Amino acid sequence: VHNRPVQGSKGSYRVNLRHGVSRIRSGLRHTVGIIFHDAK
């Protein structure tokens, strides 16, 4: 995935940050689900 800044670097950084956070959240949720599943 190539993210090339358009005009303001702040705007693109904001978009990349939001995308990264959502990806990390979904990853964490997946990991936690596996851990709880194994705990049972």
LUMLUMDREN-2810 file (N, C-alpha, C; in Angstrom, 1 decimal):
<atoms>
<atom><aa>V</aa><ch>A</ch><at>N</at><xx>0.9</xx><yy>-1.2</yy><zz>0.0</zz></atom>
<atom><aa>V</aa><ch>A</ch><at>CA</at><xx>0.0</xx><yy>0.0</yy><zz>0.0</zz></atom>
<atom><aa>V</aa><ch>A</ch><at>C</at><xx>0.9</xx><yy>1.2</yy><zz>0.0</zz></atom>
<atom><aa>H</aa><ch>A</ch><at>N</at><xx>0.7</xx><yy>2.1</yy><zz>-1.0</zz></atom>
<atom><aa>H</aa><ch>A</ch><at>CA</at><xx>1.6</xx><yy>3.3</yy><zz>-1.1</zz></atom>
<atom><aa>H</aa><ch>A</ch><at>C</at><xx>0.7</xx><yy>4.5</yy><zz>-0.8</zz></atom>
<atom><aa>N</aa><ch>A</ch><at>N</at><xx>1.1</xx><yy>5.2</yy><zz>0.3</zz></atom>
<atom><aa>N</aa><ch>A</ch><at>CA</at><xx>0.4</xx><yy>6.4</yy><zz>0.7</zz></atom>
<atom><aa>N</aa><ch>A</ch><at>C</at><xx>1.2</xx><yy>7.6</yy><zz>0.3</zz></atom>
<atom><aa>R</aa><ch>A</ch><at>N</at><xx>0.8</xx><yy>8.3</yy><zz>-0.7</zz></atom>
<atom><aa>R</aa><ch>A</ch><at>CA</at><xx>1.6</xx><yy>9.5</yy><zz>-1.1</zz></atom>
<atom><aa>R</aa><ch>A</ch><at>C</at><xx>0.9</xx><yy>10.8</yy><zz>-0.6</zz></atom>
<atom><aa>P</aa><ch>A</ch><at>N</at><xx>1.6</xx><yy>11.6</yy><zz>0.2</zz></atom>
<atom><aa>P</aa><ch>A</ch><at>CA</at><xx>0.9</xx><yy>12.8</yy><zz>0.8</zz></atom>
<atom><aa>P</aa><ch>A</ch><at>C</at><xx>0.4</xx><yy>13.7</yy><zz>-0.3</zz></atom>
<atom><aa>V</aa><ch>A</ch><at>N</at><xx>-0.8</xx><yy>14.2</yy><zz>-0.1</zz></atom>
<atom><aa>V</aa><ch>A</ch><at>CA</at><xx>-1.4</xx><yy>15.1</yy><zz>-1.1</zz></atom>
<atom><aa>V</aa><ch>A</ch><at>C</at><xx>-1.4</xx><yy>16.5</yy><zz>-0.4</zz></atom>
<atom><aa>Q</aa><ch>A</ch><at>N</at><xx>-0.7</xx><yy>17.4</yy><zz>-1.0</zz></atom>
<atom><aa>Q</aa><ch>A</ch><at>CA</at><xx>-0.6</xx><yy>18.8</yy><zz>-0.5</zz></atom>
<atom><aa>Q</aa><ch>A</ch><at>C</at><xx>-0.1</xx><yy>18.8</yy><zz>1.0</zz></atom>
<atom><aa>G</aa><ch>A</ch><at>N</at><xx>-0.9</xx><yy>18.8</yy><zz>2.0</zz></atom>
<atom><aa>G</aa><ch>A</ch><at>CA</at><xx>-0.5</xx><yy>18.9</yy><zz>3.4</zz></atom>
<atom><aa>G</aa><ch>A</ch><at>C</at><xx>-0.1</xx><yy>17.5</yy><zz>3.9</zz></atom>
<atom><aa>S</aa><ch>A</ch><at>N</at><xx>1.1</xx><yy>17.4</yy><zz>4.5</zz></atom>
<atom><aa>S</aa><ch>A</ch><at>CA</at><xx>1.5</xx><yy>16.2</yy><zz>5.1</zz></atom>
<atom><aa>S</aa><ch>A</ch><at>C</at><xx>0.7</xx><yy>15.9</yy><zz>6.3</zz></atom>
<atom><aa>K</aa><ch>A</ch><at>N</at><xx>0.2</xx><yy>16.9</yy><zz>7.0</zz></atom>
<atom><aa>K</aa><ch>A</ch><at>CA</at><xx>-0.6</xx><yy>16.7</yy><zz>8.2</zz></atom>
<atom><aa>K</aa><ch>A</ch><at>C</at><xx>-1.9</xx><yy>15.9</yy><zz>7.9</zz></atom>
<atom><aa>G</aa><ch>A</ch><at>N</at><xx>-2.6</xx><yy>16.3</yy><zz>6.8</zz></atom>
<atom><aa>G</aa><ch>A</ch><at>CA</at><xx>-3.8</xx><yy>15.6</yy><zz>6.4</zz></atom>
<atom><aa>G</aa><ch>A</ch><at>C</at><xx>-3.5</xx><yy>14.1</yy><zz>6.1</zz></atom>
<atom><aa>S</aa><ch>A</ch><at>N</at><xx>-2.5</xx><yy>13.8</yy><zz>5.3</zz></atom>
<atom><aa>S</aa><ch>A</ch><at>CA</at><xx>-2.2</xx><yy>12.4</yy><zz>5.0</zz></atom>
<atom><aa>S</aa><ch>A</ch><at>C</at><xx>-1.8</xx><yy>11.6</yy><zz>6.2</zz></atom>
<atom><aa>Y</aa><ch>A</ch><at>N</at><xx>-1.0</xx><yy>12.3</yy><zz>7.1</zz></atom>
<atom><aa>Y</aa><ch>A</ch><at>CA</at><xx>-0.6</xx><yy>11.6</yy><zz>8.3</zz></atom>
<atom><aa>Y</aa><ch>A</ch><at>C</at><xx>-1.8</xx><yy>11.2</yy><zz>9.2</zz></atom>
<atom><aa>R</aa><ch>A</ch><at>N</at><xx>-2.8</xx><yy>12.1</yy><zz>9.2</zz></atom>
<atom><aa>R</aa><ch>A</ch><at>CA</at><xx>-4.0</xx><yy>11.9</yy><zz>10.0</zz></atom>
<atom><aa>R</aa><ch>A</ch><at>C</at><xx>-4.7</xx><yy>10.7</yy><zz>9.5</zz></atom>
<atom><aa>V</aa><ch>A</ch><at>N</at><xx>-4.8</xx><yy>10.6</yy><zz>8.2</zz></atom>
<atom><aa>V</aa><ch>A</ch><at>CA</at><xx>-5.5</xx><yy>9.5</yy><zz>7.5</zz></atom>
<atom><aa>V</aa><ch>A</ch><at>C</at><xx>-4.8</xx><yy>8.2</yy><zz>7.8</zz></atom>
<atom><aa>N</aa><ch>A</ch><at>N</at><xx>-3.5</xx><yy>8.2</yy><zz>7.7</zz></atom>
<atom><aa>N</aa><ch>A</ch><at>CA</at><xx>-2.7</xx><yy>7.0</yy><zz>7.9</zz></atom>
<atom><aa>N</aa><ch>A</ch><at>C</at><xx>-2.8</xx><yy>6.5</yy><zz>9.3</zz></atom>
<atom><aa>L</aa><ch>A</ch><at>N</at><xx>-2.8</xx><yy>7.5</yy><zz>10.3</zz></atom>
<atom><aa>L</aa><ch>A</ch><at>CA</at><xx>-2.9</xx><yy>7.2</yy><zz>11.7</zz></atom>
<atom><aa>L</aa><ch>A</ch><at>C</at><xx>-4.2</xx><yy>6.5</yy><zz>12.0</zz></atom>
<atom><aa>R</aa><ch>A</ch><at>N</at><xx>-5.3</xx><yy>7.1</yy><zz>11.5</zz></atom>
<atom><aa>R</aa><ch>A</ch><at>CA</at><xx>-6.6</xx><yy>6.5</yy><zz>11.7</zz></atom>
<atom><aa>R</aa><ch>A</ch><at>C</at><xx>-6.7</xx><yy>5.1</yy><zz>11.2</zz></atom>
<atom><aa>H</aa><ch>A</ch><at>N</at><xx>-6.2</xx><yy>4.9</yy><zz>10.0</zz></atom>
<atom><aa>H</aa><ch>A</ch><at>CA</at><xx>-6.2</xx><yy>3.6</yy><zz>9.3</zz></atom>
<atom><aa>H</aa><ch>A</ch><at>C</at><xx>-5.4</xx><yy>2.6</yy><zz>10.2</zz></atom>
<atom><aa>G</aa><ch>A</ch><at>N</at><xx>-4.2</xx><yy>3.0</yy><zz>10.6</zz></atom>
<atom><aa>G</aa><ch>A</ch><at>CA</at><xx>-3.3</xx><yy>2.1</yy><zz>11.4</zz></atom>
<atom><aa>G</aa><ch>A</ch><at>C</at><xx>-4.0</xx><yy>1.8</yy><zz>12.7</zz></atom>
<atom><aa>V</aa><ch>A</ch><at>N</at><xx>-4.7</xx><yy>2.7</yy><zz>13.4</zz></atom>
<atom><aa>V</aa><ch>A</ch><at>CA</at><xx>-5.3</xx><yy>2.4</yy><zz>14.7</zz></atom>
<atom><aa>V</aa><ch>A</ch><at>C</at><xx>-6.4</xx><yy>1.4</yy><zz>14.5</zz></atom>
<atom><aa>S</aa><ch>A</ch><at>N</at><xx>-7.2</xx><yy>1.6</yy><zz>13.5</zz></atom>
<atom><aa>S</aa><ch>A</ch><at>CA</at><xx>-8.3</xx><yy>0.6</yy><zz>13.3</zz></atom>
<atom><aa>S</aa><ch>A</ch><at>C</at><xx>-7.7</xx><yy>-0.8</yy><zz>13.0</zz></atom>
<atom><aa>R</aa><ch>A</ch><at>N</at><xx>-6.6</xx><yy>-0.8</yy><zz>12.2</zz></atom>
<atom><aa>R</aa><ch>A</ch><at>CA</at><xx>-6.0</xx><yy>-2.1</yy><zz>11.9</zz></atom>
<atom><aa>R</aa><ch>A</ch><at>C</at><xx>-5.5</xx><yy>-2.8</yy><zz>13.2</zz></atom>
<atom><aa>I</aa><ch>A</ch><at>N</at><xx>-4.9</xx><yy>-2.0</yy><zz>14.1</zz></atom>
<atom><aa>I</aa><ch>A</ch><at>CA</at><xx>-4.3</xx><yy>-2.5</yy><zz>15.3</zz></atom>
<atom><aa>I</aa><ch>A</ch><at>C</at><xx>-5.5</xx><yy>-3.0</yy><zz>16.2</zz></atom>
<atom><aa>R</aa><ch>A</ch><at>N</at><xx>-6.6</xx><yy>-2.2</yy><zz>16.3</zz></atom>
<atom><aa>R</aa><ch>A</ch><at>CA</at><xx>-7.7</xx><yy>-2.6</yy><zz>17.1</zz></atom>
<atom><aa>R</aa><ch>A</ch><at>C</at><xx>-8.3</xx><yy>-3.9</yy><zz>16.7</zz></atom>
<atom><aa>S</aa><ch>A</ch><at>N</at><xx>-8.4</xx><yy>-4.1</yy><zz>15.4</zz></atom>
<atom><aa>S</aa><ch>A</ch><at>CA</at><xx>-9.0</xx><yy>-5.3</yy><zz>14.9</zz></atom>
<atom><aa>S</aa><ch>A</ch><at>C</at><xx>-8.1</xx><yy>-6.5</yy><zz>15.2</zz></atom>
<atom><aa>G</aa><ch>A</ch><at>N</at><xx>-6.8</xx><yy>-6.2</yy><zz>15.1</zz></atom>
<atom><aa>G</aa><ch>A</ch><at>CA</at><xx>-5.8</xx><yy>-7.3</yy><zz>15.4</zz></atom>
<atom><aa>G</aa><ch>A</ch><at>C</at><xx>-5.8</xx><yy>-7.6</yy><zz>16.9</zz></atom>
<atom><aa>L</aa><ch>A</ch><at>N</at><xx>-5.9</xx><yy>-6.6</yy><zz>17.8</zz></atom>
<atom><aa>L</aa><ch>A</ch><at>CA</at><xx>-6.0</xx><yy>-6.9</yy><zz>19.2</zz></atom>
<atom><aa>L</aa><ch>A</ch><at>C</at><xx>-7.2</xx><yy>-7.7</yy><zz>19.5</zz></atom>
<atom><aa>R</aa><ch>A</ch><at>N</at><xx>-8.4</xx><yy>-7.3</yy><zz>18.9</zz></atom>
<atom><aa>R</aa><ch>A</ch><at>CA</at><xx>-9.6</xx><yy>-8.0</yy><zz>19.2</zz></atom>
<atom><aa>R</aa><ch>A</ch><at>C</at><xx>-9.5</xx><yy>-9.5</yy><zz>18.8</zz></atom>
<atom><aa>H</aa><ch>A</ch><at>N</at><xx>-8.8</xx><yy>-9.7</yy><zz>17.7</zz></atom>
<atom><aa>H</aa><ch>A</ch><at>CA</at><xx>-8.6</xx><yy>-11.1</yy><zz>17.2</zz></atom>
<atom><aa>H</aa><ch>A</ch><at>C</at><xx>-7.8</xx><yy>-11.9</yy><zz>18.2</zz></atom>
<atom><aa>T</aa><ch>A</ch><at>N</at><xx>-6.7</xx><yy>-11.2</yy><zz>18.6</zz></atom>
<atom><aa>T</aa><ch>A</ch><at>CA</at><xx>-5.8</xx><yy>-11.9</yy><zz>19.5</zz></atom>
<atom><aa>T</aa><ch>A</ch><at>C</at><xx>-6.4</xx><yy>-12.2</yy><zz>20.9</zz></atom>
<atom><aa>V</aa><ch>A</ch><at>N</at><xx>-7.2</xx><yy>-11.2</yy><zz>21.4</zz></atom>
<atom><aa>V</aa><ch>A</ch><at>CA</at><xx>-7.9</xx><yy>-11.4</yy><zz>22.7</zz></atom>
<atom><aa>V</aa><ch>A</ch><at>C</at><xx>-8.9</xx><yy>-12.6</yy><zz>22.5</zz></atom>
<atom><aa>G</aa><ch>A</ch><at>N</at><xx>-9.6</xx><yy>-12.6</yy><zz>21.4</zz></atom>
<atom><aa>G</aa><ch>A</ch><at>CA</at><xx>-10.6</xx><yy>-13.7</yy><zz>21.2</zz></atom>
<atom><aa>G</aa><ch>A</ch><at>C</at><xx>-9.9</xx><yy>-15.0</yy><zz>21.2</zz></atom>
<atom><aa>I</aa><ch>A</ch><at>N</at><xx>-8.8</xx><yy>-15.2</yy><zz>20.6</zz></atom>
<atom><aa>I</aa><ch>A</ch><at>CA</at><xx>-8.0</xx><yy>-16.4</yy><zz>20.6</zz></atom>
<atom><aa>I</aa><ch>A</ch><at>C</at><xx>-7.6</xx><yy>-16.8</yy><zz>22.0</zz></atom>
<atom><aa>I</aa><ch>A</ch><at>N</at><xx>-7.1</xx><yy>-15.8</yy><zz>22.8</zz></atom>
<atom><aa>I</aa><ch>A</ch><at>CA</at><xx>-6.6</xx><yy>-16.1</yy><zz>24.1</zz></atom>
<atom><aa>I</aa><ch>A</ch><at>C</at><xx>-7.8</xx><yy>-16.6</yy><zz>25.0</zz></atom>
<atom><aa>F</aa><ch>A</ch><at>N</at><xx>-8.9</xx><yy>-15.9</yy><zz>24.9</zz></atom>
<atom><aa>F</aa><ch>A</ch><at>CA</at><xx>-10.1</xx><yy>-16.3</yy><zz>25.7</zz></atom>
<atom><aa>F</aa><ch>A</ch><at>C</at><xx>-10.6</xx><yy>-17.6</yy><zz>25.3</zz></atom>
<atom><aa>H</aa><ch>A</ch><at>N</at><xx>-10.5</xx><yy>-17.9</yy><zz>24.0</zz></atom>
<atom><aa>H</aa><ch>A</ch><at>CA</at><xx>-11.0</xx><yy>-19.2</yy><zz>23.5</zz></atom>
<atom><aa>H</aa><ch>A</ch><at>C</at><xx>-10.1</xx><yy>-20.3</yy><zz>24.0</zz></atom>
<atom><aa>D</aa><ch>A</ch><at>N</at><xx>-8.8</xx><yy>-20.1</yy><zz>24.1</zz></atom>
<atom><aa>D</aa><ch>A</ch><at>CA</at><xx>-7.9</xx><yy>-21.1</yy><zz>24.6</zz></atom>
<atom><aa>D</aa><ch>A</ch><at>C</at><xx>-8.1</xx><yy>-21.2</yy><zz>26.1</zz></atom>
<atom><aa>A</aa><ch>A</ch><at>N</at><xx>-8.4</xx><yy>-20.1</yy><zz>26.8</zz></atom>
<atom><aa>A</aa><ch>A</ch><at>CA</at><xx>-8.5</xx><yy>-20.2</yy><zz>28.3</zz></atom>
<atom><aa>A</aa><ch>A</ch><at>C</at><xx>-9.7</xx><yy>-21.1</yy><zz>28.7</zz></atom>
<atom><aa>K</aa><ch>A</ch><at>N</at><xx>-10.7</xx><yy>-21.1</yy><zz>27.9</zz></atom>
<atom><aa>K</aa><ch>A</ch><at>CA</at><xx>-11.9</xx><yy>-22.0</yy><zz>28.2</zz></atom>
<atom><aa>K</aa><ch>A</ch><at>C</at><xx>-11.5</xx><yy>-23.4</yy><zz>27.9</zz></atom>
</atoms>
